């Protein structure tokens, strides 16, 4: 986001003197554009010879403007009577002294134009008094200084007002301090969103200034703000009653007292996220949850809370729709069980639990019964959940549409099949990631009820999941449209074919990344059976796939627009086959790591480029730099990822021109 126009050096401003003989005649010298807050001219050190020192000093005494000798009090009275934001911005360009003085003027202290002057001031200039706050500014790293904040405060006032400010990091020499936030407070009453990330130089005083001047603040995001304590948060609570979103992360001095103040004074609070704050405990969390009746999104991570807080959530969380609980080591099975049986989470739609030892078979069943409208459930690293708990949860959660299990190693194939057979009408998506307990077993599928509702199946990096399990899933879930089998190196053509044959609805997206035991037979069957619906196919790392698969794709796939054959045994002949398929309209093609694709593929890639928007040629070492340059010239609307050894000066010129 633009904040200051680029200039040489870091905050090189005149400390007091003007850069022109008549600093009040700045209107004709400077035009504040729509994308510039305040302009600072580059300064250069004058080279002065010794014989002319006294002559230069004498000349400076005669040329020094008289207004500079006025004290700040007089300049303050002059500046606050300027008719519009344009004039104030122009004066702020004169020197650092004028800028900082201008930024100290509050909106309430600016003298309004009289009725006789209204006709002389355009409607655009009057907007600097009352802004909607639609402008956004972001300062990162060395650009985050008090001078820039002051420039933003002055420069945005005449163009709608600042609505969103983000400060990430700080200048190590002249970083952001409370003075910079004070300038924002004075000049930006329309501020609605403030984010402070890793700015230890800002403390309670700066946050208190924001609370005094920015009463419209709706969102506050504090991360790694080690100097901000309960005092600053209390000031925000008292001065910003419209606060709707509060995110606090790794703030070691913020605790229960600050959260209790938010609970008392911010009735509009809708979203709260608290992570890794050691002083936050049951009193602060329970106060928030019991008082904020509009609270719909809650995230609690790595906090020293106990079962009591979860009981409060279960009883008072009647408006909660999204709940995330992560790393709550002091919460036991009883806390999660009480949260479920309290029957207060009737509106919850999405529930995510990560690394919580209190999640067991009994507690997850209680949560399934107490959350009648739950649609999305995600369990990560919940090591005490087993097959019986998963099946009981599936029976109880009558509205469940999406189930995500990650590193839940006590869950086996029996639990997965039992859950699928018990959810008969709602479940649409099932994802298993790194579940080491899932292994091939013999189960009679004909005795189980099929899951007709499942449309998306993702089984990623589960090494025990093999061909037998895949064939069983295919028979149990006949309406699949999206299949992701990333990292299942154990499956073969024999396991994939039953799945392909039983998918009655027609597959739309298929991801087989890392399934290196699959051959052209599986891809040919996929193209033949589902070519009329297939839109995305990822074969990255399937090194047994050859040009024969591309022939089947070219002959059968009518809707395919995204194809990835990276690290496959593809040659120039295969690319030629693809380019000759008139019905294909590929938009994304990845040939990364296909060492047999060479310069001979240029005419075929140019033909494919009529529809391509993305082309990946990384690690295609048989393609030379001249070929890349030719493709860049012809495929001007296509984003191309090229081999590292083809970077040349000519390519850089072409890339820059694009």
N, C-alpha and C positions, 0 to 999 in steps of 0.2 A: 504494500500500500504506500502511496507517495506521502511523504511527510515533509521533507525539505528538498529543494532542488539540489542536484549534485554540485559540489564545489570542492576546490582543492583544499587539502588539510582537514583537520578535525576541529570544528567549532572555532575557526579563526575569525574572531570578531574584534572590532576596535573597542577598546575598553571605555573610551569616553568620547573621543572626537568624531566628527562627521566625515563621511567620505566624499562630500561635495560641498562647495562654498555655501550653498543655501539649502540646508536640510529640510526646510519646510516646503520647498518647491519640488516635492518628490513625485507628485501625481503624474507629471509628464515624463519622468525618468523611469518609473516602474509601473508595470501593469501586473497586478496579481492575477495569474491565470487560474483556471478551474482546478488544475491539478497541483498547484503549488501553495503551500501554506505561507511561508515567509522566505524571501530570497536573501541570501548572504553573498556578497561579492567576494571573490578571492582576494586575499591580501598578499602583498609582496613586501619584503624588507627593502627599504630604500638604501641605495648605496651612496653615502655622503662622504665627500672628501674633506679633510681637516680644514683647508683654507676657507671653506665656505660654510662652516658650522654656524658662526655667529650671524652671518647674513641670512641663513635659512631660519634660524630662530627668530630673528627680527621680523622676517616676512610672515612667519607663522603667527606671531603676536597680532599682526594687523589683520590676518585672514581668519583667525579663530572666531566662529560665530558666537554672538553674545548670549544666545539661549543656553549654551552649554554651561555658563557660569551660574545658572539658576539652580537652587537646591531641589532635591527630589520632591519636596512638598509642592513647590510651584509647578514643576513639570506634571505632577500628578493631576493638579487642577486643570491644566491645559489639556492633557490627554483625555480626561474623562468627558470633556466637552466636544470632542471631535464628532462630526455628524454621522459617520458610518464606519463599518468595519474596514472598508478599503483604506480610508485615511489612517486608521489605527495600525493596519498592517504595514502601510508605507512607512510610518514613523518607527515601527519596530525594526525596520531594516537599517536604521541609522547606526546603531551601536548596540553592544550587549547591554549597556546600562539602560538604554531606552527600551529594549526588548523585555528585560526583567522587570522594569518598572511598569510597562504596559500590561504584562502578564499578572501583576499583582492587583489590578483593578477588577473588582467584582462586577457582575452584571448590574447588581442593584445600585452601584455607585456611578454608573454611566448616566449622564444627564440626557434625558429624552429631548427630542426636538420639539419646539413649540409649535402651536397651530399655524403660525405664519410661515414656519419653515417646512411644513409638511410637503407642500407642493414642490419645493426645491429638491427634495430627496426622493429618489426613485423607489419603487416598491421593492426592488431587489436589495437596495441598501438597507431598507427597514427590516429585512428579514434577519439581520444580525442581532436584533433584540430578542426575537423569539424564534428559535430554530427547532426543527423536527428531530434533529440528531440522526441523520441518515449516513453520515460520513464515518469511515473506518480507518484507523491508523494502527500500524504495528511497528514497534521498535525492537530490534534484536541486536544482541552483542554490543559492539563498539558504537553503534548508532544510538544506543539508549543513553541519553544524557539529559540533564535538566534543561539545557539550552534548547534542545529539540522539542522537549515537552512544552516549554514556554512558547516556542514558535507555533506548535500545533494549537495550543490554547488560544493564541491571538489570531492565527490565520484561518481557523475553521469557523470562527464566530460569525463571519460575514457570508458564509456559504452553506447555510443549513444547520450548522452545529455538529459537534462530534457526538456520535452515538455509541461507538465501540472502540475501545483502546486495549491493546495487548502489548505488554512489555515482557520480553523474554531475555534474560541475562542482563548484563550491564557493562558499560565502559569501565575498564579496570582503572583508568586514571581519573576521569571525570564522569562517574556513573550517576545514575538516577538516584535522587534522594527525596526526602520529604518535601523539599522546596519545589521539585518538579511536579509532584502530585498536587501541591498547593496551587500552582499555576493552572493546572487542569480544573481544579475545583472552582477557581475564580472565573475562568473563561468558558467552561463547558457544562452548564447546568443541564443540558439535554443528554448527558452521558447515561447510557442504559446498561452497558456491559464493560466490565473491567477485569482483565486477567493479569496477574503478577506471577511470573514464573522465575524462580531462582534469582530474586532481587533482594538480597539480604540487607541492602542499605536503606530499604524502605521499612519503616516501623509503624507504630501505633499513631504517631503524629500525622503521618501522611494519610493513613486510612481515615483518621478523624476529620481531616480537611475535606476529603471526598464526601464524607457523610454530611458535612455542613453545607456544601455547595451543590451536590449532585443528588437531589432528593428523588429523582426519577430512576435511579439505579435499580435494575431488575436482575442482573446476573453478576455474581462475584466469584472469581476463580483464583484461589491462592495455592501455589505450589512451591515448596521449598522456601517459604517465607519465614525464616528463622527469627526475624526481629518483630514479627507481629504476634501479639498476645491477645488474651481475652479482652483487654481494654479497647483495642482497635475494633474487634468484632462487635463489642457492645455499642460502640459509637455508630457502626453501620446499622445495627438493629434499630437504634433510636432515630437515626436520621434518614433511613431508607425503608420506609414501611411497605414499599411496592416490590420488595425483593421476592423473586420467584424461584431463582436457581442459586444454589450455594455449593461450590466444590472446594474442599479443603484436603490438601495432600502434603504429608511430610512437614507439617507445621508444629514444631515441638513445644511451642508455648501456648497453643490454643487448646482449651479443655472444656469442661462441663459448663463453667460459668458463661462463656461466650455463646455456647449453643442454647443455653436456657434463655439468654436475652433474645436470641433470634426467635425462639419459640414464643416468647411473650409479645414481641413487637412486629412480627412479620406474618400476618395471617394469610397472605397470598402465596406463601411458599409452596412450590409444586415439586421441586426436584432437589434432592440432597445427596451429596457424595462425600464420604469421609474416609480417608485412607492414611494409615500409618501415622496416627496422631496419638502418642503414648498417654497424654493427659485426658483423652476422651474416654469416658466410662459409661456405666449404666445410667447415671443421673442425667447426663447431657442427651444421650440418645433417646431415653424414655420421655424426656420433656418435649423433645422435638416431635416424636411420633404421637404423643397423646394430645398435643396442642394444635399441630398443623393439620387441620381437617381437609385441606386440599392437596395434601402430599400424595403424589401419584408415582414418583420415581425415587427409589431408595437404593443406595449402594454403600455397603459397610465392608471395609476391607482392612485386615490386620489391626484390629482394635481390641482393647482389653475389656470387652463386654462379656456378660455371662448370660445364663438362661433367662434372667429377668428381662433383658432387652428384647429377646425373641418372643417372650410371652406378651410384652407390650405391643410388639408388631402384630402378633396374631389377634390381639383384642381390639386395638385401635386403628389398624391399617385398613380401614374400610374403603379408602379411596386409592390404595396402591394398585397400580397396574403392572409395574416393572420392578422386580426385586432382585438384587445381586448381593450375595453373602460370600465373602472370600477370606480365607485364612483366619477364621474365628476359633482360636485354639482353646479358649476357655468356655466354649459352649458345648454342652453334653447332649446326649441323645434326648434327655428330658426336655431341653429347650426347644428343639425342633419338633418334638412330639406335641408339646403344649401349643406351639405356634399353629400346628395343623388342627388340633381339636378345638381351638378357641373359636373357629368358624368366622373369623373376622376378615379373612382375605378372600372375600367373595368376588372382587373385581380383578384380581390378579390374572394377567394374561401371559407374562413372561417371567420365568423364575430360573436363576442361575446360581448354582452352589459350587464352590471350588475349595478344595483342601480344607474341609471341615470334618473333623473326626466324629462329630455328633450325628452325622447322617448315617443311619443304619437302616436295616430292613423295616423295623417297627416305625421309625420316625418318617421314613419316606412314604409308607402306606398311610400314615396319619395325614401327611401333607397332601397326598392325592385325594383323600376324602374331604379335606377342609377347603380345597381350592377347586370349586365346582366349574369355574370358567377358565381354568388353566389351559393354554394352548401350546406353549413352548416351554419345555423343560430341558435344562442343560446341567449335567453332573460331570464335574472334572475332579479327578484325583480323590474320589470318595471311596476309599479302600475297604470300607465295611459294608458296602452294598453288594448283595449277592443275588442269585437267580430268584429266590423266593420273594425278596423285597421288590425286585423289578416287576415280577408278574403281578404281585399284589397292587403295586402302584398303577400298572396298566389297567387293571380291572376297576380301580377306584377313580382314576382321572378320566371321566367320561367325555371331556371336551378336548383331550390332548390331540394336537395336530403335528407337533414336531418333537422328537426325542433325540438328544445328543448325549452320548456317553464317551468320555475320554479318560483313559488310564483308570478305568474301573476294572481292576484285574480279577475280581471275584465273580464277575459276570461271565458266563460261558454260553456256548451255543444253545444249550437247553433253555436258558433264561431268555435269550433273544427270540427264539422260536415260540416260547410260551407267551411272551409279551405280544408278539405279532398275532398270534392266534386268538388272543383275548381282546384285542382292540379291533373290532370288526367294522366300524363305520367312520372313524374320525382321522386316524393317524395318516398323515400325508408324507412325512419325511422322517427317515431314520439315519442317524450318523454314528458310526463307531470309529474311534481313533485310538490307536495304541492300546487296545484291550487285549492283553496277553493271555487272558483266560479263554478266549474264543478259539476253539480248535475243532477240527473235523470229527464228527461222531455220526453214527448211523441212527437215523430217526425215520420212522414210517410217516411220511408226509400225508398220506391219504387219510390218516386218522385225525388230522388237524384241520381247523377251519381256515380258509385262505383269507388274507388281508387284502380285500378288494380296493381299499382306499389309498394304499401306499403308492405314491407317485415318484418319490425321490429316495434313492438308497446310496449312501456313501460309506464305504468300508475302507479306511485308510491305515496303512502300516500296521495291520494286524497279522503278524507272520504265521499264526496258526490257522488262519482262515484259508482253506484250500478249495480245490475243485468240487469236492463232495458238498461242502457247505454252500458254495455258490449255486450248484444245481438245485439244492433244496430250497434256497431262497427264491430262485426263479419259479419254482412250482407253487410256492406259498404266496408270492406277490405277482400276480399276472398283469397288473395294470401299471407297471413301472414305465416311466418316461425318461428319468434322469438317473444315470448309473455312474458312480465314481469309485473305482477300484484301485486307487493310487497305492503303489508300494506292495501289492499282493503278488510277489514274484512266484508264489507257489501254484497259482492257477494256470491251467492249460486249456487248450482248445476244447478238450472233452468236458471241462467244467463250465466253460463259457457258453457252449452251444445250447445246452438245455435252457439257460437263462434267456438267450436270444429267441429261442423257439416258443417260449411261454409268455413273452411280453406281447400281449394282445393289443395294447393301445398304440404301440409303435414308439421306439426310442427316439428321443430328441437330442439329448446331450449324453455323450459317453466319454469318460476319462479313464484311460488304461495306462496312465503313466507308471513306468517301472515294472510293468508286467512282462518281463523279458522272455518268458516261456511261450508266449502266444506267437502264432505263425500266420502266414497269409491265409490259411484256411479259415481262421476265426474272423479275420477282417472281411474276407470275401462273403462269408455267411451274414455278417452284420450288414454289409452293403446290400446284399440281395434281399434280406428280410425286412430291413428298416430304411432302405434308401429313400423311400418316399416321405419320411418324416425327419430323418437325421439332419441336424443343423450344426452340431459341434462334435468333433472327433479328435481326441488327444492320444497319440501313440508315442509320446516322448519316452525314449529309452527302450523301446521294443525293438531290439537290434536284429531280430529275425524277420522283421517286416521288410519286404522288397518291393520292387516296381509292380509285381503282380497285384499287390493290394491297391496300388494307385489305379491300375486298370479297372479293377472291380468298382472302385469309388467313382471313377469317371463314367462308367457305364450305368451305374444304378442310383447314385445320389443326386437328387434333383434340387434339394434345398440347402445343401451343405455350404456354409459361409465361413467356417473357422476350422482349419485343418493344421494339426501339429504332428509332423513326422520327424522331429528332431532325434538325432543319434540313431536313425534307422538306416538300413542298407539301400537307400534311394540313390539313383543315378540320374544322369541327364535324360535318359530315355523315359524315366518316370515323370519328370517335369514336363517333357514333351507331350506325354499322354494327357496330363492334367490340362495343359493349355489347349489341347484339341477337343476337350469336352464342351460342346456348345451350351449344354444345359447348366453347367456349373457357373456360379457367380461368387467365387471365393472373395472374401473381404480380408481375411487374415490367413497367412500361410507362413509356417515356421519350418525351415530346413536346417536349423542350427545343428552343427556337428555332423552333417552329411558330407563326408570328405570326398565322395565320388561325384558330387555336384560341382561342375567346373564352369569355365567361361563359355562352354558350348550351350549352356542353358539360357544365355542372355536373350535370344529372340523369343524363347518360350516365356521367360519371366516378363518381358515387355508386353507380350500378348495377355498374360494373366493380369498385368498391371492396369488393364482397362477397368477392372472392378476392385483391385486390391487397395486397401487402406493401410495395411501393415504387413511388412515382409521381414522375416528374421533370417539373416545369413551369417550369424555369428559362428565362429569356428569352422566355417567352410573355407578351409585353407587352400583349396584348389581354385578359388576365385581371386583374380588379381585386382589391383587398385584401379586399373583403367576400366575394368568391367563395372566396378562399383560407381565410378564417375559417370559412366554411360547410363547406368540405371538411374542414378540420381537426376540426371538431366531429363530422362524420358518419363520416369514415374514421379512426377513433381508433386502429386497429391498423396503419395504413399510414404508413410514413415518406415525407414529402412534401418535395421540393425545390421551392422557390417562387421566383417572380420577385423580384428585389431591390427593385423599386419598390412591393411590396405589404406591406412590413414595417410594421406598425402596433402601437400599444400593446395593442390587443385581441388581436392575434396573439401577442404576447409573453406575455400572460397565459394564453392557451390552450396555447401551447407549453410554458410552465413547468408548467402543471397536468398535462400529459401526462408 
